[in-house]
Amino acid sequence: MVMFSKWKIKKLLCFNLNSEVIKTLIKEDKGCTNGEFYLHNVNGKILAKVIEYCKKKINEKEGEKTEEMKEWDAEFINLDETTVFDIVLAAIYLNIIGLRDLGAQKIVDMVKLKTPEEIHEILEMKKDYTLEDEMQIRMENQWAFL
């Protein structure tokens, strides 16, 4: 959970954060919070990465990606799995579409050409079905296991 002042939130908006969550916090502040807001779903480390992304993207026009920006994106999102997942969750929570899409693509790339077992490990999924259940699913969806 991160707490920061209204001034910092306004500064974030200047960085093109364009977050409906933060705009709503500012609009609904009736002076009872002394200008302090909490983001319950974003920790400080991840918020710092979100701000870094937004600062870099402020001058980029929608749909226009230069080679330099593509390289920056690739370097920016080249992080450990847990951090990528947390950035995607923060981008969804804060409604930052470009960052959400960048993180989602990184996750797709991480699981591409992996076996179901490897994907379960990467996504930290628990196996909650029996071998018989798995065989039934494989039989019903043979096209997916070619």
N, C-alpha and C positions, 0 to 999 in steps of 0.2 A: 504494500500500500504506500502511495506517495502523497505527501501533502505539499502544496506550494501556494504561493500568494496569488491574488488576483492580478497583480502586476506581471508576474511570471506567466500566467495564463494568457493575458493580452499579448505578451511578447511571443508566446507560442503561436497565437493566431496570426501574428505578423510574419511568422515563418511558414505561412500557408498550410498550417495544420488542418484547417477546415474541418474540424471535428464537431459534429452536432452535439456530442456529449459535453464538450467543454463550453460551447456556445450556450447550451441550456444551463449549465452551472452558473455562468455569468449572468444570464437573464434572470434566473430565479433567485439570485442572491438579494435578500432583503435587508442586508446589513447585519444579520444575526450571526454570520460566520466569521466576521472580521476579515473578510476577503480571503479566507483560507478554504481550500477545497481538497477533497480527498479523491484520488483515483484508486478505488479498491482493487481493480483488476490489473494494475500495471505497477511493477516495482521500479525502483530508481535506475537500475542498470538498463532495463529495457526501454524506459522512457528516454534515457540519454541516446540510445540508438534510434528511437523514433524521431527525436528532435534532429539528430545528425542527418537522417534521411530527408526530413522536411526542409532543412536549411539548404541542402544540396539541390533539391527539386524545385525550389521557389521560382527559378527563372526558366525552367524547362516547360516548353509549351506542350499541351496535351497531344499525344500521338506523334510527337517529334522526338526521336531518340537518335542522338549522334553516337558514333562509335565510342567516343570518350565516355559518354554517359552509360553505355552498355557495359563498358569495362569497369566503370565505377560501381554499377549495380552488382556485377559479378563479384567484385572484391568485397563490397559491403556485406553481401549476404553469405559469404564464405565463412560460416560460423558453425559451431557445434550444433547438433540436432536439437538439444533442449532450448538453446537460445533462439534458433529459427522458429521453433514451435511457439515460444513465448512472444516473439515479435509478431507472428501471424495473429495470435490471440489479441495482442494489444491493438494491432491495425484493425481488426474486426471490431473490437470494442470502441475504438476511437473513430471508426469509419474512414480509414485512410486507404482508399482503394488501390492505389499504385503499390504501396508497401505490402498490402495483403496479397496482391497478385504476384509480386516478386517473391515473397516468402512461400506462397503456395507452389510456385514453379520450382523452387529449390527443393521442396518436399517431394514433388513429383520426380525430380531428377535423382533424389536419394533412393527412391524405391523402384525406379525403372530397372527392368531386367533382373529383379530380385525374386527369389522363391517366396512362396507364402510364409514360410518359416522365418526367412530373413526380414520380410516386411513386418511380421509380428514383433520381432526383436527390435527393429528400428523404431516402430511406433509404440513400443512397450505394451503390446496387447497380450492379454492373458488368454490362453487357450481354454475356452469354457465349453468345449464340445468333445464328444467321444470320437474314436476312430471310425465307428459306424456312421456317425453324423457326417464326418468329412467325406467318406466314400460316397454317401448318398448325394452330397452337394456336388462332388466331382462327376458323378453319373448324370445328374440333372443339368450340369453346365459344362459339358465336355469341351465346348468351344473355347472356354476360358483357360483351359489347361493344356492347350496344344503346344 
